[in-house]
Structure formats: C-alpha cells, structure tokens
Amino acid sequence: MSERKLVGKVQVDSGEIAVVDPSLILQMEDLLIIHTGVGEGTFPVFFEKDDAEDGLGKSRIIIELEG
C-alpha cells in the first residue's frame, strides 16, 4: 500500500526543473534537467512511499505539472 504526502512546492520560472544532490549543487555535478513542457508556475511536490508486503516497494518523488 502506498502513502502519498505533500512535502512542498517548487517554483519554476524557466520552464525547467533541476534535480541534484544538495552537496553537489555548487559544483553543478550530476545535474538532471527536466523540461516541464508547461512553462512557469508553482507546482506541488509529493513523496509517495510504497511499503509492499514483500519489502520490494518503490518510493517516488512526484512533481505535478499542471498544464
């Protein structure tokens, strides 16, 4: 069973979202840039934890882009 929790919002002005480990942000290493396809806005960020009975559940971070 998965549990979904709103953890915050992300402000986008460039139409892109960057995902990076905070310890690497100044070096700009291992940076993943995602084009939103919807331009600018403020989008909710959810953490979804999936606790499967067999221990093989997958957790995910979801940014809901509203178009």
Helices and strands as residue ranges (DSSP letters): E 2-12, E 16-19, G 22-24, E 32-35, E 41-50, E 60-63
